[in-house]
């Protein structure tokens, strides 16, 4: 059993989708970041950086934070969505695209969300910087997905599970034509959106959110 400490954000949805995909039993512990619950001491014991998500694996008592690391842990635990160590190059393909999400897509899409939607005052320089980089990253993904059905190749992996929830907010990214300018991303996005486990994991904790379509 996995205790999942989470909220309805892209990083939180990565883990609930992964748990559904792996068919691992889990219990949800909502951490409402709108109420600053991530700063409560009991959550600090799970996530020292006060960021969701966090997990505790009841099988061994192990606590984890950082969504990318959690995805790797759950992939190893379940034996799914990450090639084995003896498939070294395929494994590296997955890990490099996972790092692409962690170091690029997450931070820059997140800043685009903030400055284009939530900042208390408009900062044109910041908006231009982050929107421009967001579009560049979509271009990187689109060129990759022109060559393979999924980010790491022919198989659906944790690289896709990590990236998809961030693209699910494409309507916040100031893309003039939605995903139409990135047809390979659009195809990939809708393919994943149709997966039953993605549909179940997207609305965790339950808010009534529906999986978007491009």
ZASE-821833 format. One record per residue (C-alpha): chain; residue number from 1; y negated, z negated, x. Coordinates in Angstrom, 2 decimals. Layout:
% ZASE-821833
@nulum: A, selo: NUM, v: Y, w: Z, u: X
...
***
This chain:
% ZASE-821833
@nulum: A, selo: 1, v: 0.00, w: 0.00, u: 0.00
@nulum: A, selo: 2, v: -3.48, w: 0.95, u: 1.23
@nulum: A, selo: 3, v: -6.57, w: -1.05, u: 0.25
@nulum: A, selo: 4, v: -9.39, w: 1.51, u: 0.03
@nulum: A, selo: 5, v: -12.98, w: 0.31, u: 0.25
@nulum: A, selo: 6, v: -15.10, w: 3.22, u: -0.89
@nulum: A, selo: 7, v: -17.87, w: 4.75, u: -2.96
@nulum: A, selo: 8, v: -18.49, w: 8.20, u: -4.48
@nulum: A, selo: 9, v: -19.88, w: 9.91, u: -1.36
@nulum: A, selo: 10, v: -18.45, w: 12.80, u: 0.69
@nulum: A, selo: 11, v: -17.04, w: 10.43, u: 3.30
@nulum: A, selo: 12, v: -15.51, w: 8.21, u: 0.64
@nulum: A, selo: 13, v: -14.00, w: 11.17, u: -1.20
@nulum: A, selo: 14, v: -12.28, w: 12.39, u: 1.96
@nulum: A, selo: 15, v: -10.03, w: 9.36, u: 1.94
@nulum: A, selo: 16, v: -9.24, w: 9.16, u: -1.76
@nulum: A, selo: 17, v: -8.38, w: 12.88, u: -1.72
@nulum: A, selo: 18, v: -6.17, w: 12.34, u: 1.34
@nulum: A, selo: 19, v: -4.37, w: 9.42, u: -0.28
@nulum: A, selo: 20, v: -3.73, w: 11.50, u: -3.39
@nulum: A, selo: 21, v: -2.53, w: 14.45, u: -1.32
@nulum: A, selo: 22, v: -0.16, w: 12.25, u: 0.67
@nulum: A, selo: 23, v: 1.02, w: 10.41, u: -2.46
@nulum: A, selo: 24, v: 0.43, w: 7.09, u: -0.76
@nulum: A, selo: 25, v: -0.06, w: 4.10, u: -3.08
@nulum: A, selo: 26, v: -3.52, w: 2.58, u: -2.87
@nulum: A, selo: 27, v: -5.80, w: 0.07, u: -4.54
@nulum: A, selo: 28, v: -9.51, w: 0.81, u: -4.94
@nulum: A, selo: 29, v: -12.21, w: -1.68, u: -3.94
@nulum: A, selo: 30, v: -15.58, w: -0.19, u: -4.93
@nulum: A, selo: 31, v: -18.44, w: -0.82, u: -2.49
@nulum: A, selo: 32, v: -21.63, w: 0.08, u: -4.32
@nulum: A, selo: 33, v: -23.94, w: 1.27, u: -1.57
@nulum: A, selo: 34, v: -26.77, w: 1.58, u: -4.09
@nulum: A, selo: 35, v: -26.67, w: -2.21, u: -4.32
@nulum: A, selo: 36, v: -26.22, w: -2.71, u: -0.54
@nulum: A, selo: 37, v: -22.72, w: -4.08, u: -1.03
@nulum: A, selo: 38, v: -21.74, w: -2.50, u: 2.31
@nulum: A, selo: 39, v: -23.60, w: -5.36, u: 4.00
@nulum: A, selo: 40, v: -21.47, w: -8.09, u: 2.46
@nulum: A, selo: 41, v: -19.50, w: -10.15, u: 4.97
@nulum: A, selo: 42, v: -16.09, w: -9.41, u: 3.48
@nulum: A, selo: 43, v: -16.67, w: -5.68, u: 3.98
@nulum: A, selo: 44, v: -18.00, w: -6.22, u: 7.50
@nulum: A, selo: 45, v: -14.54, w: -7.50, u: 8.40
@nulum: A, selo: 46, v: -13.12, w: -4.10, u: 7.44
@nulum: A, selo: 47, v: -15.95, w: -1.84, u: 8.63
@nulum: A, selo: 48, v: -18.00, w: -3.33, u: 11.50
@nulum: A, selo: 49, v: -20.58, w: -0.53, u: 11.11
@nulum: A, selo: 50, v: -21.23, w: -1.39, u: 7.44
@nulum: A, selo: 51, v: -20.35, w: 2.15, u: 6.35
@nulum: A, selo: 52, v: -17.83, w: 3.26, u: 3.75
@nulum: A, selo: 53, v: -14.99, w: 4.06, u: 3.72
@nulum: A, selo: 54, v: -12.71, w: 1.43, u: 5.18
@nulum: A, selo: 55, v: -9.04, w: 0.73, u: 4.69
@nulum: A, selo: 56, v: -6.50, w: -2.02, u: 5.19
@nulum: A, selo: 57, v: -2.86, w: -0.97, u: 5.49
@nulum: A, selo: 58, v: -0.89, w: -3.77, u: 3.87
@nulum: A, selo: 59, v: 2.27, w: -2.60, u: 5.63
@nulum: A, selo: 60, v: 0.95, w: -3.87, u: 8.95
@nulum: A, selo: 61, v: -2.41, w: -5.52, u: 8.23
@nulum: A, selo: 62, v: -4.28, w: -2.88, u: 10.23
@nulum: A, selo: 63, v: -7.96, w: -2.38, u: 9.36
@nulum: A, selo: 64, v: -9.81, w: 0.87, u: 9.96
@nulum: A, selo: 65, v: -13.27, w: 2.35, u: 9.58
@nulum: A, selo: 66, v: -14.69, w: 5.83, u: 10.36
@nulum: A, selo: 67, v: -13.45, w: 8.48, u: 7.94
@nulum: A, selo: 68, v: -12.20, w: 10.93, u: 10.58
@nulum: A, selo: 69, v: -10.10, w: 8.26, u: 12.26
@nulum: A, selo: 70, v: -8.74, w: 7.14, u: 8.89
@nulum: A, selo: 71, v: -7.68, w: 10.72, u: 8.09
@nulum: A, selo: 72, v: -5.77, w: 10.94, u: 11.37
@nulum: A, selo: 73, v: -4.13, w: 7.57, u: 10.71
@nulum: A, selo: 74, v: -3.03, w: 8.55, u: 7.20
@nulum: A, selo: 75, v: -1.79, w: 11.92, u: 8.43
@nulum: A, selo: 76, v: 0.35, w: 10.17, u: 11.05
@nulum: A, selo: 77, v: 1.57, w: 7.60, u: 8.54
@nulum: A, selo: 78, v: 2.60, w: 10.21, u: 5.99
@nulum: A, selo: 79, v: 3.61, w: 13.01, u: 8.36
@nulum: A, selo: 80, v: 1.38, w: 15.46, u: 6.48
@nulum: A, selo: 81, v: -1.69, w: 17.64, u: 7.09
@nulum: A, selo: 82, v: -1.72, w: 17.27, u: 10.89
@nulum: A, selo: 83, v: 0.74, w: 19.06, u: 13.19
@nulum: A, selo: 84, v: 3.07, w: 16.91, u: 15.26
@nulum: A, selo: 85, v: 2.37, w: 16.19, u: 18.92
@nulum: A, selo: 86, v: 5.01, w: 18.75, u: 19.95
@nulum: A, selo: 87, v: 2.90, w: 21.40, u: 18.17
@nulum: A, selo: 88, v: 0.11, w: 20.70, u: 20.61
@nulum: A, selo: 89, v: -2.10, w: 23.77, u: 20.18
@nulum: A, selo: 90, v: -1.88, w: 23.74, u: 16.38
@nulum: A, selo: 91, v: -2.74, w: 20.05, u: 16.47
@nulum: A, selo: 92, v: -5.78, w: 20.78, u: 18.67
@nulum: A, selo: 93, v: -6.91, w: 23.46, u: 16.20
@nulum: A, selo: 94, v: -6.98, w: 20.84, u: 13.46
@nulum: A, selo: 95, v: -8.69, w: 18.20, u: 15.56
@nulum: A, selo: 96, v: -11.44, w: 20.51, u: 16.82
@nulum: A, selo: 97, v: -12.37, w: 21.53, u: 13.27
@nulum: A, selo: 98, v: -12.22, w: 17.89, u: 12.20
@nulum: A, selo: 99, v: -14.70, w: 17.10, u: 15.00
@nulum: A, selo: 100, v: -16.84, w: 20.03, u: 13.81
@nulum: A, selo: 101, v: -17.15, w: 18.24, u: 10.48
@nulum: A, selo: 102, v: -17.74, w: 14.82, u: 11.99
@nulum: A, selo: 103, v: -20.32, w: 15.96, u: 14.54
@nulum: A, selo: 104, v: -21.97, w: 18.82, u: 12.68
@nulum: A, selo: 105, v: -21.36, w: 19.27, u: 8.97
@nulum: A, selo: 106, v: -21.55, w: 15.59, u: 8.03
@nulum: A, selo: 107, v: -24.70, w: 14.61, u: 9.95
@nulum: A, selo: 108, v: -26.69, w: 17.76, u: 9.23
@nulum: A, selo: 109, v: -25.67, w: 18.21, u: 5.61
@nulum: A, selo: 110, v: -26.45, w: 14.53, u: 5.13
@nulum: A, selo: 111, v: -29.95, w: 14.91, u: 6.55
@nulum: A, selo: 112, v: -30.51, w: 17.97, u: 4.37
@nulum: A, selo: 113, v: -29.52, w: 15.89, u: 1.33
@nulum: A, selo: 114, v: -31.95, w: 13.17, u: 2.35
@nulum: A, selo: 115, v: -35.05, w: 15.18, u: 3.23
@nulum: A, selo: 116, v: -34.67, w: 17.84, u: 0.54
@nulum: A, selo: 117, v: -33.75, w: 15.46, u: -2.29
@nulum: A, selo: 118, v: -34.45, w: 11.79, u: -1.63
@nulum: A, selo: 119, v: -37.25, w: 11.32, u: 0.90
@nulum: A, selo: 120, v: -40.22, w: 9.47, u: -0.58
@nulum: A, selo: 121, v: -42.60, w: 12.02, u: 0.89
@nulum: A, selo: 122, v: -42.07, w: 15.66, u: 1.79
@nulum: A, selo: 123, v: -41.65, w: 16.32, u: 5.50
@nulum: A, selo: 124, v: -41.73, w: 20.13, u: 5.93
@nulum: A, selo: 125, v: -40.65, w: 20.07, u: 9.57
@nulum: A, selo: 126, v: -37.57, w: 17.95, u: 8.79
@nulum: A, selo: 127, v: -36.66, w: 20.04, u: 5.75
@nulum: A, selo: 128, v: -36.92, w: 23.28, u: 7.73
@nulum: A, selo: 129, v: -34.95, w: 21.87, u: 10.66
@nulum: A, selo: 130, v: -32.04, w: 20.54, u: 8.63
@nulum: A, selo: 131, v: -31.85, w: 23.33, u: 6.06
@nulum: A, selo: 132, v: -31.85, w: 25.92, u: 8.86
@nulum: A, selo: 133, v: -29.04, w: 24.14, u: 10.69
@nulum: A, selo: 134, v: -27.09, w: 23.66, u: 7.46
@nulum: A, selo: 135, v: -27.19, w: 27.40, u: 6.82
@nulum: A, selo: 136, v: -26.11, w: 28.08, u: 10.40
@nulum: A, selo: 137, v: -23.10, w: 25.77, u: 9.95
@nulum: A, selo: 138, v: -22.16, w: 27.59, u: 6.75
@nulum: A, selo: 139, v: -22.23, w: 30.78, u: 8.80
@nulum: A, selo: 140, v: -19.89, w: 29.28, u: 11.39
@nulum: A, selo: 141, v: -17.46, w: 28.32, u: 8.63
@nulum: A, selo: 142, v: -17.72, w: 31.68, u: 6.91
@nulum: A, selo: 143, v: -16.88, w: 33.60, u: 10.09
@nulum: A, selo: 144, v: -13.93, w: 31.31, u: 10.76
@nulum: A, selo: 145, v: -12.65, w: 31.61, u: 7.20
@nulum: A, selo: 146, v: -12.83, w: 35.40, u: 7.41
@nulum: A, selo: 147, v: -9.97, w: 35.13, u: 9.92
@nulum: A, selo: 148, v: -7.81, w: 32.45, u: 8.28
@nulum: A, selo: 149, v: -7.35, w: 30.91, u: 4.84
@nulum: A, selo: 150, v: -8.18, w: 27.41, u: 6.10
@nulum: A, selo: 151, v: -10.38, w: 26.01, u: 8.84
@nulum: A, selo: 152, v: -7.56, w: 25.31, u: 11.29
@nulum: A, selo: 153, v: -5.50, w: 28.39, u: 10.44
@nulum: A, selo: 154, v: -2.89, w: 29.18, u: 7.83
@nulum: A, selo: 155, v: -2.24, w: 25.61, u: 6.70
@nulum: A, selo: 156, v: -4.33, w: 23.19, u: 4.65
@nulum: A, selo: 157, v: -5.07, w: 20.18, u: 6.88
@nulum: A, selo: 158, v: -7.24, w: 17.12, u: 7.34
@nulum: A, selo: 159, v: -9.95, w: 19.45, u: 8.70
@nulum: A, selo: 160, v: -10.29, w: 20.94, u: 5.22
@nulum: A, selo: 161, v: -9.99, w: 17.57, u: 3.49
@nulum: A, selo: 162, v: -12.82, w: 16.24, u: 5.68
@nulum: A, selo: 163, v: -15.15, w: 19.21, u: 5.16
@nulum: A, selo: 164, v: -14.65, w: 20.11, u: 1.51
@nulum: A, selo: 165, v: -16.42, w: 17.06, u: -0.03
@nulum: A, selo: 166, v: -19.58, w: 17.89, u: 1.94
@nulum: A, selo: 167, v: -19.58, w: 21.46, u: 0.66
@nulum: A, selo: 168, v: -19.09, w: 20.12, u: -2.86
@nulum: A, selo: 169, v: -22.83, w: 19.35, u: -2.76
@nulum: A, selo: 170, v: -23.80, w: 22.91, u: -1.85
@nulum: A, selo: 171, v: -26.32, w: 22.91, u: -4.72
@nulum: A, selo: 172, v: -28.35, w: 20.39, u: -2.68
@nulum: A, selo: 173, v: -28.45, w: 22.56, u: 0.43
@nulum: A, selo: 174, v: -31.27, w: 24.94, u: -0.58
@nulum: A, selo: 175, v: -28.96, w: 27.94, u: -0.46
@nulum: A, selo: 176, v: -30.87, w: 30.60, u: -2.36
@nulum: A, selo: 177, v: -27.71, w: 32.21, u: -3.77
@nulum: A, selo: 178, v: -25.38, w: 29.23, u: -3.78
@nulum: A, selo: 179, v: -22.25, w: 30.11, u: -1.84
@nulum: A, selo: 180, v: -22.51, w: 33.82, u: -2.67
@nulum: A, selo: 181, v: -23.93, w: 34.53, u: 0.79
@nulum: A, selo: 182, v: -20.83, w: 32.91, u: 2.30
@nulum: A, selo: 183, v: -17.97, w: 34.57, u: 0.41
@nulum: A, selo: 184, v: -15.21, w: 33.22, u: 2.63
@nulum: A, selo: 185, v: -16.50, w: 29.67, u: 2.24
@nulum: A, selo: 186, v: -16.68, w: 30.25, u: -1.52
@nulum: A, selo: 187, v: -13.07, w: 31.44, u: -1.67
@nulum: A, selo: 188, v: -11.92, w: 28.48, u: 0.45
@nulum: A, selo: 189, v: -13.96, w: 26.03, u: -1.60
@nulum: A, selo: 190, v: -12.58, w: 27.15, u: -4.96
@nulum: A, selo: 191, v: -9.01, w: 27.27, u: -3.67
@nulum: A, selo: 192, v: -9.23, w: 23.63, u: -2.63
@nulum: A, selo: 193, v: -11.06, w: 22.64, u: -5.81
@nulum: A, selo: 194, v: -8.03, w: 23.83, u: -7.79
@nulum: A, selo: 195, v: -5.68, w: 21.39, u: -6.05
@nulum: A, selo: 196, v: -4.59, w: 18.61, u: -8.46
@nulum: A, selo: 197, v: -4.83, w: 15.93, u: -5.75
@nulum: A, selo: 198, v: -8.42, w: 16.96, u: -4.99
@nulum: A, selo: 199, v: -9.28, w: 16.69, u: -8.66
@nulum: A, selo: 200, v: -7.76, w: 13.22, u: -8.85
@nulum: A, selo: 201, v: -9.26, w: 11.97, u: -5.61
@nulum: A, selo: 202, v: -12.76, w: 13.32, u: -6.21
@nulum: A, selo: 203, v: -13.62, w: 10.78, u: -8.92
@nulum: A, selo: 204, v: -12.77, w: 7.60, u: -6.96
@nulum: A, selo: 205, v: -14.09, w: 5.12, u: -7.84
@nulum: A, selo: 206, v: -14.25, w: 6.53, u: -11.34
@nulum: A, selo: 207, v: -17.74, w: 7.70, u: -12.31
@nulum: A, selo: 208, v: -16.95, w: 10.63, u: -14.58
@nulum: A, selo: 209, v: -17.69, w: 13.11, u: -11.78
@nulum: A, selo: 210, v: -16.01, w: 16.50, u: -12.16
@nulum: A, selo: 211, v: -14.90, w: 18.70, u: -9.29
@nulum: A, selo: 212, v: -17.52, w: 21.45, u: -8.93
@nulum: A, selo: 213, v: -16.80, w: 25.18, u: -8.72
@nulum: A, selo: 214, v: -18.78, w: 27.74, u: -6.79
***
